[in-house]
Amino acid sequence: MAGDRVPATSAVTSPLVERLFRAEAGHLVAYFTRRLGPGRLALAEDIVQDALIVALQQWPFSGVPDQPGAWLRRVATNRAIDLLRRQVRFDARAARLARAIEEDRRAAVVDSTTRQPDWADDELRMVMMCCHPALPRGARVALSLKAVSGFSVAEIARALLADERAIAQRLVRAKRLIRAHRIRFVLPAGRALVPRVDSALDVIYLLFNEGYTAHAGDNLVRADLCREALRLGRLIAGTREVATPRSHALVALMALHAARIPARLNAAGELVRLEDQDRRTWDMSLNSLGFQHLEQSMQASCESAFHLQAAIAATHAAAPDGTATDWTTILALYDRLVLLTPTPVVRLNRAVALARVAGPAEGLAALAAVDRAGSLARYYLLPAVRAELLAEAGQAKEAARAYREALKRQCSEPERRFLQSRLDALARRSA
């Protein structure tokens, strides 16, 4: 009936299908991987991809279904049954798989508005399968983003700052290793679980970072990626068998940062620095969630990098405005974080905290040490921070030079416009 569908055009349908696919792909791929077996992960992905193609072909003409998620699941299920029955050797195993999927389809018809009750478990198993220690770390990250979160190869390449061909090859090798090692679609027990959980948390953290500050493109924030990372983090932290203090700390960190998203851009789409944000626009429910998980993360004697980063975010969140920020506490937390993870980005952030406590000259000295290491030679924030501190120190010419250097490096368009505005303001003051 015409009243059962929403009219659509291809211009609006594609973004809708993209959002839907992002939301449903992980559930569907995990479900079909459980039914077909990990060795058929590629087939599970193809089935879900085929359903998406059908949606892109039909919806512009027939309209978007009232329950697009249920529609997509039904089409994918029909496709799976059809493929199984068309096998050259429709053996007993294929027949059993087809019957099992058919039974699931019939059960879903009873209430098509809800997901299968075990889909959350399926996703958790999928995350742990993708993070099996037999897979190289890079492969675990790429496979998790592809199979669990529905990322395209291009999106994974951007998130990992890697070449698309390299990512595609990494995914192929990962699937071969799953077959070769006969990795099972189960939650491991005991000590075998710990490295999988830690690896999964690292993947989720990377996913959130890409969403919170995109490395390129027109948008500073990709809220869908942040939501997906937070959802997966809460899935782990909320499951007794796999929850750890580190998982709670990661959820706290992500929630506290995600709370700021409404204030990170102004009405004109321009970047707003943390110290200048209107904190009344922060998402207080996410802020509260962050503090709850931070408290849970401290119920055991454990201090991970996630704990320290979450504590830094909580210190920012506790301040009523930027001028009231407790930079002394933040610097002390960065001092401990550097001991755990002495990465160039952590040292860069510590330099900012040091400048707030001891003045721009001390911050610039710390930045110089980071610069000499050479690891951030292409990272725009290094010269951008230097420019800010040079301007605070009254060195306008050097600050302008640093801003121009930052503008040469890759960043998102909102970040580029922000840097240009800072450079222009500096020129006006110097005129």
C-alpha positions in Angstrom: 0.0 0.0 0.0 1.2 3.5 -0.8 0.6 4.6 2.8 3.0 2.0 4.1 6.1 3.6 2.5 7.9 6.9 2.6 8.5 8.4 -0.9 12.2 8.6 -1.6 14.6 9.8 -4.3 18.1 8.5 -5.0 19.6 11.7 -3.6 18.1 11.1 -0.1 18.0 7.3 -0.2 21.7 6.7 -0.5 22.6 8.6 2.8 19.7 6.8 4.5 20.9 3.4 3.4 24.4 4.3 4.4 23.2 5.2 7.9 21.1 2.1 8.1 23.9 -0.1 6.8 26.2 1.3 9.5 23.7 0.5 12.2 22.7 -3.0 10.9 25.8 -4.4 9.2 27.5 -5.5 12.4 24.4 -7.3 13.7 23.8 -9.0 10.3 27.4 -10.1 9.6 27.8 -11.4 13.1 24.5 -13.4 12.9 25.5 -15.0 9.5 29.0 -15.7 10.7 27.6 -17.6 13.6 25.2 -19.5 11.4 27.7 -20.1 8.5 30.9 -20.4 10.5 33.9 -18.1 10.7 35.5 -19.7 7.6 32.6 -18.2 5.6 33.0 -14.6 6.9 33.5 -13.3 3.4 30.2 -15.0 2.3 28.5 -13.4 5.3 29.7 -10.0 4.3 28.7 -10.6 0.7 25.2 -11.5 1.8 24.8 -8.3 3.7 26.3 -6.2 0.9 23.9 -7.8 -1.6 21.0 -6.7 0.7 22.3 -3.2 0.7 22.5 -3.2 -3.1 18.9 -4.3 -3.4 17.9 -1.5 -1.1 19.7 1.1 -3.3 18.0 -0.3 -6.4 14.5 -0.5 -5.0 14.0 2.2 -2.5 14.3 5.2 -4.9 11.3 3.8 -6.8 9.2 2.0 -4.2 9.9 4.2 -1.2 11.7 3.5 2.1 9.9 0.8 4.1 8.4 1.7 7.4 10.8 -0.7 9.1 13.9 -0.4 7.0 16.1 -2.4 9.4 13.7 -5.4 9.4 13.4 -5.1 5.6 17.2 -5.3 5.2 17.4 -8.3 7.5 14.7 -10.1 5.7 16.3 -9.5 2.3 19.7 -10.7 3.6 18.1 -13.8 5.1 16.4 -14.7 1.8 19.7 -14.2 0.0 21.5 -16.5 2.4 18.9 -19.2 2.0 19.0 -18.9 -1.8 22.8 -19.1 -1.9 22.9 -22.2 0.3 20.3 -24.0 -1.8 22.1 -23.2 -5.0 25.3 -24.8 -3.9 26.6 -27.3 -6.4 26.7 -29.8 -3.6 23.7 -29.1 -1.5 25.0 -31.4 1.2 23.6 -32.2 4.6 25.5 -29.3 6.3 24.2 -26.7 3.8 20.7 -28.1 4.2 21.0 -27.8 8.0 22.3 -24.2 7.7 19.4 -23.3 5.4 16.8 -24.8 7.7 18.4 -23.0 10.7 18.3 -19.6 9.0 14.7 -20.3 7.8 13.7 -21.0 11.4 15.3 -17.8 12.5 13.4 -15.9 9.8 10.1 -17.4 10.9 10.8 -16.6 14.5 11.7 -13.0 13.6 8.3 -12.5 11.8 6.6 -12.9 15.2 7.9 -9.5 16.2 9.7 -7.8 13.3 10.3 -4.6 15.3 12.9 -6.1 17.6 16.3 -7.6 17.0 17.0 -11.3 17.7 17.6 -11.5 21.4 21.1 -13.1 20.9 22.4 -10.5 18.4 24.3 -8.6 21.1 26.0 -11.9 22.0 26.8 -12.5 18.3 28.4 -9.1 18.0 30.5 -9.7 21.1 31.7 -13.0 19.7 32.4 -11.3 16.4 34.6 -8.6 18.1 36.5 -11.3 20.0 36.9 -13.4 16.9 38.3 -10.5 15.0 40.8 -9.8 17.9 42.1 -13.4 18.0 45.9 -13.4 18.9 46.6 -15.5 15.8 45.9 -12.4 13.7 48.4 -9.6 13.4 47.4 -6.4 15.3 46.8 -4.4 12.2 44.6 -7.1 10.8 42.6 -7.3 14.0 41.9 -3.5 13.8 41.0 -3.6 10.1 38.8 -6.7 10.3 36.9 -5.4 13.4 36.2 -2.1 11.6 35.0 -4.0 8.5 33.1 -6.9 10.0 31.7 -5.4 13.2 31.2 -1.7 12.3 30.5 -1.9 8.6 33.3 0.3 7.5 34.3 0.4 3.8 37.9 -0.3 2.8 38.3 3.4 2.1 37.1 4.4 5.6 39.4 2.0 7.2 42.3 3.2 5.2 41.6 6.8 6.3 41.1 5.8 10.0 44.4 4.0 9.9 46.2 6.5 7.7 47.0 3.6 5.3 46.8 2.8 1.6 43.5 1.3 0.5 45.2 -1.6 -1.3 47.2 -2.4 1.8 44.0 -2.5 3.8 42.3 -4.7 1.3 45.2 -7.2 1.4 45.2 -7.1 5.2 41.6 -8.1 5.2 42.1 -10.9 2.8 45.0 -12.3 4.9 43.0 -12.0 8.1 40.2 -14.1 6.6 42.7 -16.7 5.4 44.2 -16.9 8.9 40.7 -17.4 10.4 40.2 -20.4 8.1 43.8 -21.7 8.6 43.6 -21.5 12.4 40.0 -22.7 12.5 39.2 -19.8 14.8 35.8 -20.4 16.4 32.9 -18.0 16.9 32.9 -18.3 20.7 34.0 -16.3 23.7 37.2 -17.8 25.1 37.5 -18.5 28.8 40.0 -17.7 31.5 43.4 -16.2 30.5 42.7 -16.6 26.8 40.1 -13.9 27.1 42.3 -11.1 28.4 44.4 -10.4 25.3 41.3 -10.5 23.2 39.5 -7.9 25.3 42.5 -5.6 25.4 42.8 -5.8 21.6 39.1 -5.1 21.2 39.3 -2.1 23.4 42.2 -0.7 21.4 40.1 -1.1 18.2 37.2 0.7 19.8 39.4 3.5 20.9 40.8 4.0 17.4 37.3 4.0 16.0 36.2 6.7 18.5 39.2 8.9 17.7 38.5 8.8 14.0 34.9 9.9 14.7 35.8 12.6 17.3 38.4 14.3 15.1 38.4 13.2 11.5 41.8 13.3 9.8 40.4 14.8 6.6 37.3 15.9 4.9 34.6 18.5 5.4 33.4 17.4 8.8 35.4 17.8 12.1 33.2 15.3 13.9 31.6 12.0 12.6 29.1 11.4 15.4 28.0 8.1 13.9 31.5 6.7 14.5 31.6 8.0 18.0 28.2 6.5 18.8 29.3 3.1 17.3 32.5 3.1 19.4 30.6 4.0 22.5 28.0 1.3 21.8 30.7 -1.4 21.4 32.6 -0.2 24.5 29.4 -0.4 26.5 28.7 -3.8 25.1 32.0 -5.1 26.5 31.8 -3.1 29.8 28.3 -4.3 30.3 29.0 -8.0 29.8 30.1 -9.6 33.1 32.3 -12.3 31.4 34.4 -9.7 29.6 34.1 -6.5 31.6 37.4 -5.2 33.0 38.5 -2.0 34.8 40.1 -1.0 31.5 36.8 -1.4 29.6 35.0 0.8 32.1 37.8 3.4 31.8 37.5 3.5 28.0 33.7 4.0 28.2 34.3 6.8 30.7 36.8 8.4 28.4 34.6 8.2 25.3 31.4 9.3 27.1 33.2 12.4 28.6 34.6 13.4 25.2 31.3 12.6 23.3 29.5 14.9 25.8 31.4 17.8 24.3 30.4 17.2 20.6 27.4 19.6 20.6 29.8 22.4 21.6 32.7 21.6 19.3 31.3 23.5 16.4 29.4 26.8 16.4 26.2 27.5 14.4 28.3 28.4 11.4 30.1 25.1 11.6 33.4 26.6 12.8 35.6 24.8 15.4 35.4 26.0 19.0 38.3 25.3 21.3 37.6 23.4 24.5 38.5 26.4 26.6 35.9 28.6 24.7 33.0 26.1 24.6 29.7 26.9 26.2 29.5 24.0 28.6 25.8 24.4 29.0 25.4 22.8 25.6 27.3 19.7 26.6 25.4 16.4 26.7 24.9 16.0 30.5 23.6 12.5 30.2 26.9 11.4 28.5 28.8 13.4 31.1 27.0 11.5 33.9 27.6 8.2 32.1 31.3 9.0 31.9 31.6 9.7 35.6 29.7 6.5 36.4 32.1 4.3 34.4 35.1 6.2 35.7 34.0 5.3 39.2 33.5 1.6 38.2 36.9 1.6 36.6 38.5 2.5 40.0 37.0 -0.4 41.9 40.1 -2.5 41.2 43.8 -1.5 41.7 44.5 -0.9 38.0 45.8 2.1 36.2 45.9 2.0 32.4 46.3 4.7 29.9 42.5 4.8 29.5 42.2 5.5 33.3 44.5 8.4 33.1 43.0 9.9 29.9 39.5 9.5 31.4 40.7 11.2 34.6 42.1 14.1 32.5 38.7 14.4 30.6 36.9 14.3 34.0 39.0 17.1 35.3 38.1 19.2 32.3 34.4 18.2 32.8 34.4 19.2 36.4 35.4 22.8 35.7 32.4 25.2 35.2 34.4 26.9 32.4 37.8 27.0 30.7 39.3 29.5 33.1 38.5 27.3 36.1 40.3 24.2 34.7 42.7 22.5 37.2 45.8 22.4 35.0 48.0 21.4 37.8 46.1 18.1 38.3 46.0 17.6 34.5 49.7 18.1 34.2 50.3 15.5 37.0 48.1 13.1 35.2 50.0 13.6 31.9 53.3 13.0 33.8 51.9 9.6 34.8 50.5 9.0 31.3 53.9 9.7 29.7 55.4 6.9 31.8 52.8 4.4 30.5 52.6 5.5 26.9 55.4 7.9 25.9 53.9 8.6 22.5 54.6 11.8 20.6 50.9 12.9 20.9 50.8 12.3 24.6 54.0 14.4 24.9 52.5 17.1 22.8 49.4 17.3 25.0 51.6 17.3 28.1 53.4 20.3 26.7 50.1 22.2 26.5 49.4 21.4 30.1 52.9 22.4 31.1 52.4 25.8 29.3 49.2 26.4 31.3 50.9 25.7 34.6 54.4 27.1 34.0 54.0 29.5 31.1 54.4 29.4 27.3 58.3 29.3 27.4 58.2 26.0 29.3 55.6 24.6 26.9 57.7 25.7 23.9 60.7 23.9 25.3 58.8 20.7 25.7 57.4 21.1 22.2 60.9 21.5 20.8 61.8 18.1 22.3 58.8 16.5 20.6 59.7 18.2 17.3 63.3 16.9 17.5 62.0 13.3 17.7 60.5 13.8 14.2 57.5 11.5 14.7 55.0 14.3 14.2 56.5 15.8 11.0 53.2 15.6 9.2 50.9 16.3 12.2 49.3 19.7 11.9 48.7 20.1 15.6 52.5 20.3 16.4 53.0 23.7 14.5 49.5 24.8 15.5 50.2 24.4 19.2 53.6 26.0 18.7 51.8 29.0 17.0 49.4 29.4 20.0 52.3 29.4 22.5 54.4 31.7 20.5 51.5 34.1 20.2 51.0 34.0 24.0 54.8 34.7 24.4 54.4 37.8 22.2 56.4 36.4 19.3 53.9 37.3 16.5 56.1 36.8 13.5 57.2 33.3 14.6 53.6 32.4 15.5 52.4 33.4 12.0 55.2 31.3 10.5 54.0 28.3 12.6 50.4 28.8 11.6 51.4 28.8 7.9 53.3 25.6 8.5 50.2 24.0 10.1 48.1 25.0 7.2 50.4 23.0 4.8 49.6 19.8 6.7 46.6 17.5 6.3 43.6 18.3 8.5 39.8 18.6 8.3 38.3 21.6 6.6 36.9 23.1 9.9 40.4 22.8 11.4 41.9 24.5 8.4 39.4 27.3 8.6 40.2 27.7 12.3 43.9 27.9 11.7 43.4 30.5 9.0 41.2 32.6 11.3 43.9 32.5 14.0 46.5 33.6 11.4 44.2 36.4 10.2 43.5 37.6 13.8 47.3 37.6 14.5 47.9 39.7 11.3 45.2 42.2 12.4 46.8 42.6 15.8 50.2 43.0 14.4 49.1 45.6 11.8 
